[in-house]
C-alpha cells in the first residue's frame, strides 16, 4: 500500500510570532520530522491549506525553507489564511490551472488524487471558501479521466457540516455543487479537508469526508455557536492515508504528546 502524509492548517507566522503561545513553525517541523522518521516510505506529503497565518511573502518563504530538505515530494494547497500573491512570489513552479488556481492531479497505483483550490479572496466574511465554474469544470475533466481509479479529492474547506456553528458559517459556500459532481463519478470517492482544526469524519450525500487537526492550535471541543477564533493547546497531529485496493484507510497521528512513547506488550495466558 502506498502512503500519503497529510498536514493542514500550519499557520506559519513570522519569526518570533506565536499563536496562543505556540510557535507554528516549531510545531510543524516537529510533526514533519516525526512523520518522515516513522513513514519514510510515504509517496507524498500534502499540505491542505492555511500554509500561513497572514499570507505574507515572508511566511511562505519560511515554509519553503522548512520544506527544502524534506526527502518526500510535497504538494501545496491554498487555504483562507493564504494569499495568491504571497504564494505566487515564493512558489512560482507549483502546478496551477490556466486561470491561476493552485490545483493539480496526481495519479498513483489505482488512485487519482485531485487537489482543489477553495480560496475565495473576495469573500465578504474573509474566510469562507468557494469553487467557481472554472474550478468545477476542471474537476469535471479530472473526474472524467479517472474512470478506472478510486478518487480522493482534497479541499481546504470541507463540504460537510461539522456541528461547530461558527466554522460551518465559513465553510465551502457551494458545497453541494462539489458533492453533486462527486456523486456522478462511477468510482468510489473520498474527500479530505482541513479548516476546522479537529479530527472529524462523516458523510454528505453518501460521500465520505475526513478532516484532520492542525500541527499547532486546535478548535476547542465546544459544539454549537462557539467563537471561531477560540483556540486550545492540544497535541498537534497529521493524517496518514493508506491507499488500499479496497479503498483508502485513514489514520491520524498525535505527535506532540508529553513524555516518551511507551508500548507495553501483554501476554494473555
VENGISUL-V277096 format. One record per residue. N is the residue number from 1. SS is DSSP state (H for helix, E for strand, L for the rest). PSI is psi as a letter, one per 30 degrees, with the letter a starting at -180 (NA if undefined). Layout:
# VENGISUL-V277096
{{N	SS	PSI} {N	SS	PSI}}
This chain:
# VENGISUL-V277096
{{1	L	k} {2	E	l} {3	E	k} {4	E	k} {5	E	k} {6	E	k} {7	E	k} {8	L	l} {9	L	h} {10	L	e} {11	L	h} {12	E	k} {13	L	l} {14	L	l} {15	L	k} {16	L	f} {17	L	k} {18	L	l} {19	E	k} {20	L	h} {21	L	g} {22	E	k} {23	L	j} {24	H	e} {25	H	e} {26	H	e} {27	H	e} {28	H	e} {29	H	e} {30	H	e} {31	H	e} {32	H	e} {33	H	e} {34	H	e} {35	H	e} {36	H	e} {37	H	e} {38	H	f} {39	L	h} {40	L	f} {41	L	g} {42	L	k} {43	L	f} {44	E	k} {45	E	k} {46	E	k} {47	E	j} {48	L	h} {49	L	l} {50	L	h} {51	L	e} {52	E	l} {53	L	e} {54	L	g} {55	L	g} {56	L	k} {57	H	e} {58	H	e} {59	H	e} {60	H	e} {61	H	e} {62	H	e} {63	H	e} {64	H	e} {65	H	e} {66	H	f} {67	H	f} {68	L	f} {69	L	g} {70	L	k} {71	L	f} {72	L	k} {73	L	k} {74	E	k} {75	E	k} {76	E	k} {77	L	l} {78	L	k} {79	L	l} {80	L	f} {81	L	f} {82	L	l} {83	L	k} {84	H	e} {85	H	e} {86	H	e} {87	H	e} {88	H	e} {89	H	e} {90	H	e} {91	L	i} {92	L	f} {93	L	f} {94	L	k} {95	L	k} {96	L	l} {97	L	l} {98	L	f} {99	L	f} {100	L	g} {101	L	k} {102	L	i} {103	L	k} {104	E	l} {105	E	k} {106	E	k} {107	E	k} {108	E	l} {109	L	j} {110	L	f} {111	E	k} {112	E	k} {113	E	k} {114	E	j} {115	E	j} {116	L	l} {117	L	j} {118	L	g} {119	L	k} {120	L	i} {121	L	e} {122	L	g} {123	L	k} {124	L	e} {125	L	f} {126	L	f} {127	L	f} {128	L	l} {129	E	l} {130	L	k} {131	L	j} {132	L	l} {133	H	e} {134	H	e} {135	H	e} {136	H	e} {137	H	e} {138	H	e} {139	H	e} {140	H	e} {141	H	e} {142	H	e} {143	H	e} {144	H	f} {145	L	g} {146	L	h} {147	L	f} {148	L	g} {149	L	k} {150	E	l} {151	E	k} {152	E	k} {153	E	k} {154	E	k} {155	E	k} {156	L	e} {157	L	k} {158	L	k} {159	L	g} {160	L	k} {161	L	k} {162	L	f} {163	L	f} {164	E	j} {165	H	e} {166	H	e} {167	H	e} {168	H	f} {169	L	f} {170	L	h} {171	L	a} {172	E	j} {173	L	e} {174	L	h} {175	H	e} {176	H	f} {177	H	e} {178	H	e} {179	H	e} {180	H	e} {181	H	e} {182	H	e} {183	H	f} {184	L	f} {185	L	k} {186	L	f} {187	L	l} {188	L	k} {189	E	k} {190	E	k} {191	E	k} {192	E	k} {193	E	l} {194	L	b} {195	L	e} {196	L	f} {197	L	h} {198	L	l} {199	L	j} {200	E	k} {201	E	l} {202	E	a} {203	E	l} {204	E	k} {205	L	g} {206	L	f} {207	E	k} {208	E	k} {209	E	k} {210	E	k} {211	E	l} {212	L	l} {213	L	l} {214	L	l} {215	L	f} {216	L	c} {217	L	l} {218	E	l} {219	L	k} {220	L	k} {221	L	i} {222	L	j} {223	L	l} {224	E	a} {225	L	h} {226	L	l} {227	L	k} {228	L	f} {229	L	f} {230	L	k} {231	L	l} {232	E	k} {233	L	j} {234	L	l} {235	L	k} {236	L	l} {237	E	l} {238	E	l} {239	E	l} {240	E	k} {241	E	k} {242	E	k} {243	E	i} {244	E	l} {245	L	e} {246	L	f} {247	E	l} {248	E	k} {249	E	k} {250	E	k} {251	E	l} {252	E	k} {253	E	j} {254	E	k} {255	L	f} {256	L	h} {257	L	l} {258	L	k} {259	L	l} {260	L	l} {261	L	k} {262	L	k} {263	L	j} {264	L	k} {265	L	k} {266	L	k} {267	L	k} {268	L	k} {269	L	NA}}
